[in-house]
Amino acid sequence: MLSKYLPLTVFANGALSAFSLILGFIVLDVLESVELPSCKESDYHFEYTDCDVLGSRWRVAIPNKPDTCTGLPDPVKGTHCTFTCKEGEYLDMKSQECQKCTAGTYSLGTGVAFDDWDTLPTGFLSHGASMDAGDLSTDCTNSTWSPKGDYIASNTDECISTLSYAVSLKQPGSVSFQYFYPDSNILFEFYVQNDQCQSTDSQSRWMKSSENDWDAHYVQLNRGNNVVYWRTTGFSLSSNAVKPVLLKNIAISGVAYTSECFHCKPGTYSAEAGAARCLPCPVDTYSNKGATACQQCLKDKYSGIGSGMCKQRPPCTASDYFYTHTPCDSRGQTQLMYKWIEPKICSESAVGAVTLPISGEMQACPPCNPGFFSSNSSACLPCPQGFYSNGIACSECPVGMEPVVGFEYKWWNRMPSNMRSSVYSREYSDTQRSTGWEVAGEYIYTTPGDMDSDYMMLTLTVPGYSLPYSRVKDNERAELSKITFVFETKCSADCRLYFMTGLNERNNGVVESWKGTVGKQSYSYLIKSNRTVSFTWAFQRTEAYTTERQFSSDFAKIYSIHITNVKGGVASQCRQCALGSSNTASACVPCPPGHYMLNGTGVCKSCPPNTFVRPEQPLGEEACVQCGPNTNSNKARTSCVNDCTLAVLYKGESLRYDFSPLANVTHFQSSPRFTSKGLRYVHQFSVGLCGTEGRALASCVDNVTDSRKQVNGYVCQSTIVPSEIRGQSVVSSQPFSIGSTLIGVSTDSTLDHISSSENYFPAELKLPEVIFYYQAPETTQVCKYGRSTSIRLRCDPTVMALDQISLPSNCSEGTCDGCSFHFLWRSQYACPLCSERNYQKIVTYCNNGIQRTTYVWQQPLQCTGGVTLPAPQVSACVTMDFWLKFGVSVGTVAALLLVTISCYFWKRTRKLQYKYSKLMMNVGDKDCDLPAADSCAIMEGEDAEDDLIYLTKKSFFTKIKSFSRERTSDGFDSVPLKTSSGQEMEMN
């Protein structure tokens, strides 16, 4: 009774173990009362238990539905764990022997295969995640891999999408698959994680871009549990459609056995038993699932390769054929030929159908392209080295001239050998078309595609570039070549023409695109790297996927393509070059730096001082270009530089600047922006403000694609997405230059055609602002004259940082039109250098005989560097008290001296008055008789007597009292006299 329930009890979860065998005997008694029908072969299937340490296992029966029947077969000993079957065979679990797969099925023997992607196969998991794990605003829930029938496609938005499959291998095996990875705007990685959570090497996990439609990848797997991952990360921020990564034909070996064969999917078949794979049905045939043969479509229907159904043939229209020309014959004639687009899907017998026009009209062949000549076989051959031609005959360049090599295509009788046309289907179907562009004499044009969403691709490949002898490459102007083409488009829908450059056709990056109808015009692109050797033009009639041909009449035409300085190129003309000094027949040499060549002579003449030579026009005096304000020509005389110093006359004063602290490369970012998915990104700018030869250049790179594009110059921009992918903290993409040449340095708001309005950064200024003007010559559809940048330096002594750069408030990306960029750099180093006028002298009062002199900056300080403040000075001094005392003392002494002198002269005057009075009295006594001459003299003994009178010592108060006596009424003063007897008397 227990054996009846053993399989039901033990294998309800699909496995058997020693422990589960013991538990199998413990069954619920209630089951005995339930009457179940006997199990049929259709009610159960066989499986093997896990292998034990000896490699043994058991075969057990597992009910398809629990509790539906009873009487399952007893477990039996199974095959050894190393047992395998060959390709095209499967293990019959009933007999435990290998059997061949029947017709219409296939088997890998020891593996599993997945080639039917109508739905996600069992065992596969797909999920989406944000690039920024902490950003909850980005919704990546639906960013998963999508089954597309023959393949599975990745997401195309800015999310991480992962496809995984877990498998347990009984023996070492492998995983192989085919992939198509055309777009470098998506990162694609494949890696394997084993049961120790060890992943594939980080360097080998990154897949290379596809150069063909489908590439194969093969990785060995270890025995045990393995989880394989396919992961894509989108980071393109452009509006152009991103092409997804595609997977198909995934096969995993090492599972030891497969217990069933897989049916061939619709559109494929296997005619014999024991097939390891199914074959696709040919054109105009179809098959259903598990077919052993393909069925022919009816006459009014068609199908492509590997189709599971036939479609009704539409009536033929003028869009179903195209015209071309046959190669020129010996008479210089070509035939106009009309051809149906292959594979032909239209019906000529349907109502309203057109017929193919009659071919064979003879037309004159166009001449050969410049640099080629027509041979006897009517083929155009390149001229030998050192020769040139206008397309008719080759001529050797005269002495003193060199050929201008390159490729110039303006006649289109046959496809040039270095150009290739192809069709690229957005859905990557196995199209039979191989020609997307056809030559038509005066132009090359796009032919109708299988679908309007197909890309009609034309690719030109060159081996590299070499500058002519008369040109010298330098770091300031690194142009190696220039490509120019003339084109037009005509569209009735949302068509677009793309121009792409890069290493190869499948890894080219979009440089420019034109949408809708575009009149005949020219476009030029400067080439600065020898890695840019592939150029692709891709025309798409509509971005919306459709299987119909609604816009087949839309077209793109290219009239001419001209690319210069190509290695192995041909010449259409010769150019005068400088000659060596040894003899007139010497080879061409470049003119010395700063020299231009006189037309037609080969003589080099020096340009005026402070000029540089225009590289694209080294002939004539007009080749010399004057440097802009406050710049000087470099040593090679190929550009102008500024040594980070400047002198400006402002309000009668000379202001000197030194921007050397700002010369190092500085990075700053715009305000964050977000995509429709919520992905955060910023525009990062790099600036190398100034400097001479050998200075550090600003650099912007693409660090996520195979191109590894790098842009150097004064100012450049790239797009930054914060993310921890590919071992990098940020993703940098889409670099381009916005300032490769320094135009000038000025305080004016306009220089040449570049304007830096004060309205972008309004402020009340006390000092002039210095503005650096730059230009990038690369033109775009929007910026027909290239891009320009102005950096305004504003003095702010409070800003110590070196990267305080801001963008206009009304232009958050630094530009309002996409062509002119404006930045404000605030720094203390933007102030003029300090001079003597910026500080003042302060002298302290005398303290204890010491006086101090101090120098301080005038506030607010509007300068930096320059002169330094003089050191404080200390000098000896005399205090105010001393001088006051000294002054009083001197004054007192002077007063006393004055009194003394006054007294002296007063005394002398009194003596003279006395003598005169005495004389007059003597004269009065003789009644006018004049005395003798000596009678006027003092009598003998008078002086001594008088002196005795006055020299008699008296007290100070007595003298004052005597001095103050009043005069008598007769006008005479009282004079004290002394008699001979020594008695004092007063004489009036």
Number of C-alpha atoms within 10 A of each C-alpha: 7 13 15 15 21 24 25 24 21 23 21 16 10 16 14 22 16 9 9 15 15 11 13 19 15 14 15 9 9 7 11 13 7 9 9 13 11 11 15 12 11 8 17 18 14 19 20 22 19 15 16 12 7 8 11 16 20 19 21 26 24 23 24 14 11 16 15 13 20 21 16 23 17 12 17 12 12 18 17 13 18 12 14 22 21 18 18 22 28 27 24 15 20 11 8 13 14 20 19 23 25 21 20 26 28 29 28 24 28 26 22 19 19 16 19 21 19 14 11 17 13 7 9 12 15 19 16 21 19 23 23 18 10 8 12 10 12 21 16 21 12 14 21 23 26 19 19 17 16 20 22 23 22 27 26 24 24 27 27 26 27 22 20 17 16 16 17 16 22 20 18 14 19 18 19 17 19 17 23 22 24 23 22 24 23 27 23 23 19 20 20 23 16 19 13 9 11 11 16 15 10 12 10 11 17 15 15 18 22 20 14 11 16 16 15 14 12 12 14 14 22 17 17 17 16 21 17 21 21 20 24 26 25 22 27 21 19 10 6 12 10 19 19 25 24 23 25 24 18 18 17 24 23 24 21 20 24 21 18 17 24 21 22 25 25 22 28 27 29 25 16 15 17 24 23 19 20 24 17 21 23 17 17 23 24 27 25 19 15 21 22 21 20 24 18 17 18 13 10 15 18 24 23 22 18 24 22 20 18 20 15 15 18 19 17 22 16 15 18 24 19 17 16 21 24 17 16 22 15 13 11 16 18 22 18 17 16 16 15 17 20 15 15 14 22 21 21 16 13 13 10 12 15 17 16 16 13 10 14 13 11 13 14 13 21 17 20 24 25 25 31 27 22 21 13 10 12 17 17 21 15 23 23 14 14 18 24 27 24 17 21 16 16 21 17 17 20 14 15 22 22 25 25 24 27 24 24 22 19 22 23 24 25 18 16 13 8 10 14 18 20 16 23 24 21 18 17 14 14 12 16 14 15 15 20 22 27 22 22 20 21 16 19 24 24 27 24 25 28 23 22 25 24 25 25 28 24 24 19 19 19 19 14 18 23 17 17 20 15 20 16 17 14 12 14 21 15 15 16 20 21 16 18 15 18 17 20 18 23 19 19 15 15 15 23 24 25 19 20 20 25 23 17 22 24 18 22 22 23 17 14 16 16 15 17 17 19 15 10 13 12 14 16 16 18 16 20 15 17 15 17 21 20 21 23 24 22 25 31 27 31 22 17 11 13 15 11 13 16 15 20 22 16 24 24 27 21 24 22 18 19 15 21 22 21 22 15 16 23 27 29 22 19 20 18 24 30 25 23 16 10 8 8 12 12 13 17 20 19 19 23 16 17 24 25 28 25 17 15 13 13 23 16 22 15 16 22 13 13 18 24 26 25 17 18 9 13 23 22 16 18 12 20 25 19 18 19 21 14 19 23 21 22 19 14 19 23 23 26 26 24 23 18 19 14 17 13 17 10 10 8 7 9 11 19 17 21 20 21 15 12 21 19 17 18 17 20 17 20 18 14 14 13 12 14 11 14 17 23 20 22 19 22 20 23 23 27 22 27 23 20 15 13 7 14 18 24 24 23 27 21 20 18 20 19 15 19 11 20 16 22 23 26 26 33 26 26 23 24 22 24 16 19 13 15 17 10 12 11 17 22 24 25 23 23 22 28 29 28 25 22 26 26 22 24 21 15 13 16 14 19 9 6 18 17 22 14 11 8 15 17 9 9 5 9 8 15 18 20 22 23 22 27 25 25 22 18 19 17 17 11 12 15 12 14 18 23 28 30 28 23 27 23 22 24 18 17 10 14 12 12 17 16 14 19 20 22 18 10 11 15 15 21 24 17 13 11 14 20 20 26 23 20 20 21 23 23 24 26 26 27 26 19 21 17 12 9 18 18 12 13 11 13 11 13 15 13 10 12 14 17 16 15 15 16 13 17 13 8 8 15 19 24 21 14 14 12 13 17 13 9 13 11 13 10 12 14 13 15 13 9 10 11 11 11 12 12 12 12 12 12 12 12 12 12 12 12 12 12 12 12 12 13 12 12 13 14 12 11 14 16 12 14 16 15 13 13 13 15 12 11 14 16 11 9 10 8 8 9 11 11 8 7 8 12 16 11 12 9 8 8 12 11 10 15 16 11 14 17 15 9 9 10 10 9 9 9 11 11 11 10 13 15 9 11 11 12 10 8 7 9 14 18 17 18 15 18 17 12 8 6 10 8 12 12 10 11 14
